[in-house]
Amino acid sequence: MRKKIVAGNWKMNLNFEDGQKLTSEIVNILKDENDKKVTVVLNPPFVHLYPVKKLIGDTPNLFLGSQNCSDKSSGAYTGEVSAAMLVSFGAEYVIIGHSERREYFKESNQLLTAKTRQALENGLIPIFCCGEPLDIREAGTHEAYVKAQLTESLFGFTEEEISKVVIAYEPIWAIGTGKTASSEQAQEMHAALRNHFASKYGQNVADNLSILYGGSCNPGNAKEIFSKADVDGGLIGGASLKSRDFVEIVKSF
Ligand code: 13P
């Protein structure tokens, strides 16, 4: 059975006190209201990991994730944070290959393979992001583009390793723009990606893969998007910074 997951990506937002307040509010609501047993993940910036983990405590179905990890295991890499460090601070998930990292920090498909390997070797669940820019969508080649991202980064992993990965499809033209993909567009891409994994790893592995949608997801559209057969939840940016909105999205299932 594949998991239903709603993950919040705070990106580079919130100072210490704001992060504490947001987490406390989410914990307070979710401890009573996550009756559908949705897996909820908070992905704050590195500096928030430890205090956020303390607030999460043993809240059921609420987990800590990071927005990034190094492709190296340890050593003289100033400014980097390793997967092993994240685990030692209580993280269980890590976002890998977000389009903002691909674009602004020039992360290649090959580098993302190394990061995914670090995550898996240290027992972190990678939330592996993929998605096409607007010109590719307009040219109609989006399916091939996103499949190539996945093939190049992930298809060297074993069946056992891939079974631990979560995929997030985030069309770049829908991120932070208020312009969401229609539920039909999301379903079409998610089904195509699931088939892509089935062609390499078999139907059983593909059927158990959680594929999240990301891109201007909000309390007004989440229910419709999550109702689609191949959409297993969301990776939420802007709306994850407001506790009520974020929890409303969790409750959209
Ligand atoms: P928004 O929800 O702000 O569009 O961001 C989506 C995203 O990039 C999540 O990783």
Residues whose N, C-alpha, C, O or C-beta is under 5 A from the ligand:
A	BS01	13P	N9 A174 I175 G176 T177 G214 G215 S216 C217 L235 I236 G237 G238 A239
